[in-house]
Amino acid sequence: MVANNVLPDLQASILCEDVRQELNGLQTLVGVINVLPTPALPVGLLKLCLWTRWCGGFGKFRQTSRILGIEEVQIIAESHIDFELKELEGHVTNVNLFAGVQFQSFGLHHVEILLDGELVLRYPLPVVKV
């Protein structure tokens, strides 16, 4: 991080099955996930997306997004995006794509978002038996 950067605010983070780019430039989030119900393990997802929006900052940054296992040690999936905010009034929308994610156990997993290596947001992702 360069000294003249202004750290942005993370305005939103949404875990979903897909993010579609429409012809008009808008994005559609498909299958918003707040819990992962499954009858058996392991459960695999061919595609998992993490949609994030940053605002109120200036400079170049690196977003790291990851999904942790229930012991909070094992990283199940990780993705990086480099982005730039050119003005304080601007915003950037990022989509991290995780392919072939497998959950091996029931319980509370976590999604983490880091900015330049510093944790910005962490929230639970329960994998529950149905």
C-alpha positions in Angstrom: 0.0 0.0 0.0 1.3 3.4 -1.0 1.5 6.1 1.7 -1.0 8.5 -0.1 -3.7 5.9 -0.3 -7.0 6.4 1.5 -8.4 3.1 2.7 -11.9 2.4 1.2 -15.0 1.2 3.1 -16.4 -2.2 2.3 -20.0 -1.3 1.5 -21.3 -4.8 0.9 -20.4 -8.5 0.7 -22.7 -11.1 -0.7 -22.0 -14.8 -1.2 -24.0 -16.3 -4.1 -24.1 -19.0 -6.8 -23.6 -16.6 -9.7 -23.2 -13.0 -10.8 -24.5 -12.1 -14.2 -23.6 -9.0 -16.2 -26.7 -7.7 -17.9 -26.7 -5.9 -21.3 -27.5 -2.6 -19.5 -24.4 -2.9 -17.4 -26.2 -3.8 -14.2 -25.4 -7.0 -12.3 -27.8 -9.7 -11.2 -26.9 -11.9 -8.2 -28.3 -15.4 -8.4 -28.8 -17.7 -5.5 -27.8 -15.6 -2.5 -26.3 -17.9 0.2 -26.6 -17.4 3.9 -26.6 -21.1 4.9 -25.6 -24.2 3.0 -28.2 -27.0 3.6 -27.2 -30.5 2.5 -28.3 -34.0 3.3 -24.8 -35.6 3.0 -21.2 -34.7 3.0 -19.0 -33.9 1.2 -21.0 -31.3 -0.6 -19.4 -29.6 -3.6 -20.2 -26.4 -5.4 -19.0 -26.1 -9.0 -19.2 -22.3 -8.8 -19.4 -19.9 -5.8 -19.1 -16.1 -6.1 -18.4 -13.4 -3.6 -19.7 -10.0 -4.7 -18.1 -7.0 -2.9 -18.4 -3.3 -3.3 -15.8 -0.8 -2.1 -16.2 3.0 -1.8 -14.8 6.1 -0.2 -11.1 5.4 -0.9 -8.3 6.3 -3.2 -5.4 4.3 -4.5 -4.4 0.8 -5.5 -5.4 -2.2 -3.3 -5.5 -6.0 -3.1 -8.6 -7.8 -1.9 -8.2 -11.3 -0.6 -11.3 -13.3 -0.1 -11.3 -16.7 1.5 -13.6 -19.4 3.0 -12.3 -21.1 6.2 -13.2 -24.6 7.5 -14.9 -25.2 10.8 -11.6 -25.2 12.8 -10.9 -21.8 11.3 -7.4 -23.0 10.3 -7.9 -24.7 7.0 -8.5 -22.4 4.0 -11.1 -24.1 1.8 -11.0 -21.5 -1.0 -9.1 -18.3 -1.6 -9.1 -15.6 -4.4 -7.3 -12.3 -5.0 -8.3 -9.2 -6.9 -6.2 -6.1 -7.4 -8.3 -2.9 -7.9 -7.9 0.8 -8.0 -10.1 3.7 -6.8 -9.3 6.8 -8.8 -11.4 9.3 -6.8 -12.9 9.4 -3.3 -16.4 9.6 -4.6 -16.0 6.5 -6.8 -16.7 2.9 -6.1 -15.5 -0.5 -7.3 -17.4 -3.8 -7.5 -15.4 -7.0 -7.4 -16.5 -10.6 -8.0 -14.3 -13.3 -6.5 -15.0 -16.7 -8.3 -14.3 -19.9 -6.4 -14.5 -23.0 -8.5 -15.0 -26.6 -7.3 -15.4 -25.7 -3.6 -16.0 -28.8 -1.3 -17.2 -28.7 2.2 -16.1 -31.8 4.1 -18.0 -31.3 7.4 -21.1 -29.8 9.0 -20.7 -26.8 11.2 -19.8 -23.1 11.1 -17.4 -22.1 8.4 -16.4 -18.4 7.8 -16.0 -16.0 5.0 -13.2 -13.5 5.4 -12.3 -10.4 3.3 -8.9 -8.8 3.7 -7.7 -5.6 2.2 -3.9 -5.4 1.6 -3.5 -8.3 4.1 -5.6 -6.8 6.9 -8.9 -8.4 7.9 -11.9 -6.1 7.1 -14.9 -8.4 7.4 -15.6 -11.9 8.7 -19.0 -13.6 8.8 -20.3 -17.1 9.3 -21.4 -19.6 6.7 -23.2 -22.5 8.3 -23.2 -25.9 6.6 -26.2 -27.7 8.0 -27.7 -31.2 7.7 -31.3 -31.3 6.3 
